[in-house]
């Protein structure tokens, strides 16, 4: 899929996806972790540099979240009237509660869930958390998140090459197919669980509004 693409373009594509996840709420469509996992696999094939990929991905993640924070800070409560926020009203309420209870730690925790990665920076900005505090937890979370998924992709790609050398290309492809199927099943189960949590949070939020009304 990436044959013939110059490394600079690959870096740019990965950085754009990671950046857009929180800065433009792109995480609702395609989690940035997919991009960095693929990047890790490409690095294992020596198509791109692993250290450079890690640096670029961390910078893109931290910068994207900072833009999301600034959007929330500038729009304030008006942010909640946008279509994206209304659609996830229950999860937004839960996320706001998490920010109130856990402060900067919520920024770190939110980095590891696709929906929260898209929501958290803007909601933190809206909460008026000081930017230096946000930046600290954002940076720590970004480094851990990028390292975890990029290295996961890298070692998966390396393992595939090792199996191919030991057992032959056919068996290696078979193992890879099984791994991909398992990953897809895990992804959809995770998505189903997040959707269920989203529905439960929305119903709970509606019940609270009804009681208050």
Secondary structure per residue as TSV (DSSP state, phi and psi in degrees):
chain	resnum	aa	ss	phi	psi
A	1	X	-	360.0	-34.0
A	2	X	-	-103.4	6.9
A	3	X	T	-60.7	131.0
A	4	X	T	91.3	-14.2
A	5	X	-	-78.9	132.5
A	6	X	-	-67.9	146.9
A	7	X	H	-53.7	-38.7
A	8	X	H	-58.7	-38.4
A	9	X	H	-70.5	-36.4
A	10	X	H	-64.4	-46.4
A	11	X	H	-57.8	-42.8
A	12	X	H	-64.4	-42.5
A	13	X	H	-64.2	-44.5
A	14	X	H	-64.8	-45.6
A	15	X	H	-61.1	-40.7
A	16	X	H	-64.1	-42.1
A	17	X	H	-67.4	-42.9
A	18	X	H	-66.1	-43.1
A	19	X	H	-62.9	-46.3
A	20	X	H	-70.7	-18.4
A	21	X	H	-56.0	-47.1
A	22	X	H	-101.4	-34.6
A	23	X	H	-66.5	-35.8
A	24	X	S	-121.1	16.5
A	25	X	-	58.2	29.5
A	26	X	G	-71.0	-16.9
A	27	X	G	-62.5	-17.7
A	28	X	G	-70.0	-20.5
A	29	X	T	-102.0	-51.5
A	30	X	S	-144.1	112.8
A	31	X	-	-60.2	137.9
A	32	X	H	-64.5	-22.3
A	33	X	H	-62.9	-28.9
A	34	X	H	-60.9	-41.9
A	35	X	H	-64.6	-43.2
A	36	X	H	-75.8	-27.7
A	37	X	H	-64.4	-47.1
A	38	X	H	-60.3	-41.2
A	39	X	H	-59.4	-41.4
A	40	X	H	-61.8	-40.5
A	41	X	H	-63.4	-43.8
A	42	X	H	-63.6	-36.0
A	43	X	H	-65.6	-35.9
A	44	X	H	-66.3	-23.0
A	45	X	T	-93.2	6.9
A	46	X	T	63.8	26.0
A	47	X	S	-84.5	-26.6
A	48	X	S	-140.3	165.7
A	49	X	-	-85.6	128.4
A	50	X	H	-64.4	-49.0
A	51	X	H	-58.7	-42.3
A	52	X	H	-66.9	-38.5
A	53	X	H	-60.8	-43.4
A	54	X	H	-61.5	-44.9
A	55	X	H	-64.5	-47.8
A	56	X	H	-61.6	-41.9
A	57	X	H	-67.3	-40.4
A	58	X	H	-64.5	-45.0
A	59	X	H	-60.8	-43.9
A	60	X	H	-64.4	-41.3
A	61	X	H	-65.5	-47.5
A	62	X	H	-67.4	-41.6
A	63	X	H	-66.4	-43.7
A	64	X	H	-60.6	-43.0
A	65	X	H	-66.4	-34.7
A	66	X	H	-65.9	-37.7
A	67	X	H	-65.9	-42.7
A	68	X	H	-60.2	-41.3
A	69	X	H	-59.8	-44.8
A	70	X	H	-66.0	-36.5
A	71	X	H	-61.2	-46.6
A	72	X	H	-63.9	-39.6
A	73	X	H	-65.6	-39.6
A	74	X	H	-78.5	-39.0
A	75	X	H	-79.7	-31.5
A	76	X	G	60.9	-143.9
A	77	X	G	-58.3	-21.9
A	78	X	G	-61.4	-24.6
A	79	X	G	-58.9	-34.0
A	80	X	G	-69.7	-14.6
A	81	X	G	-89.8	-5.5
A	82	X	S	-70.2	156.6
A	83	X	H	-61.0	-40.5
A	84	X	H	-60.4	-45.6
A	85	X	H	-70.4	-38.6
A	86	X	H	-64.6	-35.4
A	87	X	H	-64.7	-32.1
A	88	X	T	-114.0	41.2
A	89	X	H	-56.8	-42.3
A	90	X	H	-64.4	-44.3
A	91	X	H	-68.4	-35.4
A	92	X	H	-60.2	-44.9
A	93	X	H	-61.7	-42.9
A	94	X	H	-65.3	-39.5
A	95	X	H	-65.9	-41.7
A	96	X	H	-61.5	-39.1
A	97	X	H	-66.0	-39.4
A	98	X	H	-62.3	-40.8
A	99	X	H	-63.5	-42.0
A	100	X	H	-64.5	-39.5
A	101	X	H	-81.2	-37.7
A	102	X	H	-113.0	-9.1
A	103	X	T	58.7	-128.7
A	104	X	H	-61.9	-29.9
A	105	X	H	-61.7	-30.0
A	106	X	H	-63.3	-33.8
A	107	X	H	-63.9	-43.1
A	108	X	H	-66.0	-47.6
A	109	X	H	-62.4	-42.0
A	110	X	H	-62.7	-21.4
A	111	X	T	-61.8	-23.6
A	112	X	T	-101.3	10.2
A	113	X	S	-127.6	129.1
A	114	X	H	-54.5	-47.9
A	115	X	H	-65.6	-42.1
A	116	X	H	-68.6	-32.5
A	117	X	H	-60.9	-34.0
A	118	X	H	-79.5	-34.8
A	119	X	H	-87.8	-41.5
A	120	X	H	-55.0	-51.4
A	121	X	H	-57.4	-45.6
A	122	X	H	-65.4	-40.6
A	123	X	H	-69.9	-34.2
A	124	X	H	-66.5	-42.3
A	125	X	H	-60.1	-39.5
A	126	X	H	-67.1	-29.3
A	127	X	T	-77.9	-6.0
A	128	X	T	70.2	24.1
A	129	X	-	-61.8	135.0
A	130	X	-	-56.3	137.4
A	131	X	H	-60.9	-41.7
A	132	X	H	-56.3	-39.7
A	133	X	H	-66.7	-44.8
A	134	X	H	-60.0	-44.8
A	135	X	H	-62.0	-39.7
A	136	X	H	-60.0	-52.9
A	137	X	H	-71.0	-31.7
A	138	X	H	-64.2	-43.7
A	139	X	H	-66.0	-46.5
A	140	X	H	-60.9	-46.3
A	141	X	H	-63.5	-40.2
A	142	X	H	-62.8	-43.4
A	143	X	H	-63.7	-47.9
A	144	X	H	-64.2	-43.6
A	145	X	H	-64.2	-49.2
A	146	X	H	-62.2	-46.3
A	147	X	H	-61.8	-42.7
A	148	X	H	-61.7	-51.8
A	149	X	H	-81.6	-32.9
A	150	X	H	-68.5	-46.6
A	151	X	H	-67.3	-32.1
A	152	X	H	-60.2	-45.8
A	153	X	H	-64.8	-39.6
A	154	X	H	-62.6	-48.5
A	155	X	H	-70.8	-30.3
A	156	X	H	-64.7	-43.7
A	157	X	H	-65.1	-40.0
A	158	X	H	-65.0	-40.3
A	159	X	H	-63.2	-39.0
A	160	X	H	-61.3	-45.4
A	161	X	H	-63.2	-37.6
A	162	X	H	-66.5	-45.1
A	163	X	H	-62.9	-39.4
A	164	X	H	-61.6	-37.6
A	165	X	H	-73.0	-37.7
A	166	X	H	-80.1	-42.0
A	167	X	H	-114.3	-6.2
A	168	X	-	102.0	154.8
A	169	X	H	-62.5	-39.6
A	170	X	H	-61.2	-48.3
A	171	X	H	-65.8	-39.2
A	172	X	H	-61.5	-41.5
A	173	X	H	-64.0	-40.4
A	174	X	H	-61.2	-43.6
A	175	X	H	-63.2	-41.2
A	176	X	H	-64.0	-40.5
A	177	X	H	-62.2	-44.5
A	178	X	H	-60.6	-42.8
A	179	X	H	-63.4	-41.5
A	180	X	H	-64.7	-43.8
A	181	X	H	-61.0	-43.8
A	182	X	H	-62.0	-40.3
A	183	X	H	-65.0	-41.7
A	184	X	H	-64.0	-44.7
A	185	X	H	-60.5	-44.8
A	186	X	H	-61.0	-42.3
A	187	X	H	-61.5	-45.7
A	188	X	H	-70.9	-33.6
A	189	X	H	-65.8	-41.5
A	190	X	H	-63.5	-43.3
A	191	X	H	-63.8	-40.6
A	192	X	H	-63.0	-40.8
A	193	X	H	-65.6	-42.7
A	194	X	H	-64.0	-38.5
A	195	X	H	-64.7	-39.9
A	196	X	H	-64.9	-42.4
A	197	X	H	-64.3	-39.1
A	198	X	H	-62.4	-43.8
A	199	X	H	-64.5	-43.4
A	200	X	H	-63.6	-41.9
A	201	X	H	-65.1	-39.1
A	202	X	H	-66.4	-43.2
A	203	X	H	-64.4	-41.0
A	204	X	H	-64.4	-39.7
A	205	X	H	-65.4	-40.2
A	206	X	H	-66.2	-37.5
A	207	X	H	-64.6	-42.4
A	208	X	H	-63.0	-41.1
A	209	X	H	-64.0	-38.7
A	210	X	H	-66.2	-39.8
A	211	X	H	-66.2	-43.8
A	212	X	H	-66.4	-32.2
A	213	X	-	-75.4	360.0
